[in-house]
């Protein structure tokens, strides 16, 4: 086995490991509007309650993809939502790795030999891609399908590739409507820059995209039980009625600050190299896609870095095209070392830590009724454990009231409440979201600012 194959196998192992250990989600949409929709159709979740269901702005293509994936396991008797979610993440990780493999094969050919090797190694272990590939969200899946469509046509422009790639781009639109901006920019680029025959463009490229969009509308019909145009609904609710701004608004330059905040040194590197690349190669495909997608999302007030996830892949290539790391190997080693620390963190740390408590409680004294006394969190709200699909059966949550006699279970999210219980009662710790020894150290008063989930069995 060659060294190159070993590197790819190890990268694949990292992707799989991350999908197993990075439980939860980056954003609640990943759960409530993807997996919950799928669990509902599988009969695991009793009902869906969301305004986005009533307004019909969520496409059903991705939930039905997971329905198809998970239905055989459900048929075989596997109904544990945590296990089913893990299977979904495994699928996402495999798709992400496959997409990355195809991406590297196309783009390393555009770089000099040594530079292409460094690009290959870095891309295989780039922590944001490793992390996002384990997400079951439309941000990740649509990006993968979109890139596979673009790469299929980039590899060789032919009638077959236009049909296959166009279909993938249409499905990407059905998964996440915003990808249509990239598909449109790409379509115009190959029509104008590649001087493609308009008849060929319409007959093979545009028509296959239309088929992918129609497939998505078919899934929407199955999901909502009647015909509806989810792209129009999404446009009406979020852009015309501007409901999306209720989730927070940032200025046009918000993505620059978000990139610096979330990606740190890599964000600075990508911003600088992307700007230089666009200035140097303004008519290139990568610059065209980047400019179109970035301007579109910058015009929308509500901004989240996940919205422009496709640009991360493009920026990665731009960075290696502009910076010749062959001449700066020490810089490359430094950046790669920092990146590996990021990989270690995202691979072993849950994406949403509270889900560990849901999983513990789901199996704790399974089959027996359980009453737990809960207390207000740092925001003054009671932790109601609102993720119904993961909520333990036969669970009763009682607010504040502590029995005067006997034993009882308590669920706290603040360190102060945990300490108060320990001082007032004889408590046996059943679950803690951090290793217990960590609580002994309160550097910069982190305990007062953190959510520390704990389940105790207490007695008078």
C-alpha positions, 0 to 999 in steps of 0.5 A: 500500500502506498503512502498516499493510500494510507493518508486517504484511509486515515482521513476516511477513518477520521471522518468516520470517527467524527460522525460517531462521536460528534453527536448533535448538531451545529444548528437546530435546523439540522435536527428540527427540520431534517431528522425530525421530519424524517423521524415523523415520516418513519413513525418515530416522532408523533407530530411536528410543530413549527411555523415553517411546516405551516408556511411550507418553506422547508423542502422535503427532499433531504428528509426523504433521503434519510427516510429511504436510508433509515427505513430498512433499519426501522423495518428490522426493529431499530427505533432508537433515535440516537442509533438512527441519527448515528447512521445518518451521520455516517452516511453524511460523512461518507458522502462528504469524504467522497465529495472531498476525494473528487474535489481533490482529484480535479483541483490538484491538477490545477496546481504544481506537483509539490503544491498539489501534494500539500493541497491534497494533504491539507484538504483531507484533514481540514477541520471545518470540512471534517466537522461539517461532513458529519452534519446531516444538515442541508448545508452539508448535503446540498454542498456535496451534491452541488460540488459533485455536479460541478465537478462532473461537468468540469472534468469533461464537458460532454452531453453525458456530463451535462445531463449527470451534472445538471441533474445533481445541480437540480437536486442540490437546489431541491435540497437547499434553494440557495444553491440555485445561485451557484448553479445559475452562475455556473450555467452562465459561465459555461455558456459564455466563457466556454462558448457552449451552443445554446441549444446544447445548453438548454437540451442537456444542462438546463433540462436536467436541472429542471428534472432535479427540481421537479423531483424535489417538488414531488417530494414536497408533494409527498411531504405536505400532501398537496402541491406547493412551490417551496422555493416561492414560499421560502422567498415570500416568507423569508425575503419578502416578508423578511421573517429571516431578519427576526433571527438577527441582522448583520451589515453587508460585511458581516461574513468577513467578521464571521469568518475571522471569528469562527476560522481565526487564522485560517479565516484571515488566510482565506479572505486575503488569498481569495481577494488576491485570487479574484483580482488576479483571475477575475474571469475564472470559474472559481471567482465567478462562483465566489462573487455571485454567492457571496454578494447574494448572501451579503445582501441578506441581513441574517448571516450565518457562516454555514450559509456560505459553506460551499465557498469554503471549498472554493477558498481552500483551492484559492489559497493554495493557488495564490500561496506557494507553500513549497517556498514556505514549508515552515508556515505550512507545517505550523498551519497544518499543526494548528489544523490537526488540533482543530481536527482532534477537537471536532472529532471527539467533542459533541457538536451539541453537548446536551444531547449526551444528557438526553442519551443518558436519560433515555437509557437510565432506568429504562422502562420505569417511570421517572420523576425529575425536579428541574430548576431554572437555567442561567436565562431564567427558563426551565430546561423542558428537554424540548427535543421530543424524539430524544426525550425519555418515555415515562418522564415527568419534570417537576419545577422547583418543588423539592419533596420534604421526605424520601429520595428524589432526582434533580436536574440542574444546569447551573453550578450554583444550583448543583452546589446548593443541592449538595450542601442541603441534601445527601446527593449521589451524582448520576450524570455530569456534563464535565469530568467532576475533577474539572469543576474544582478549577474555576479559572476566569469564573468559567463555572458561573458562565457555563451550562453544567448539566447534572442529574443527582439522586438526593435524599434528606 
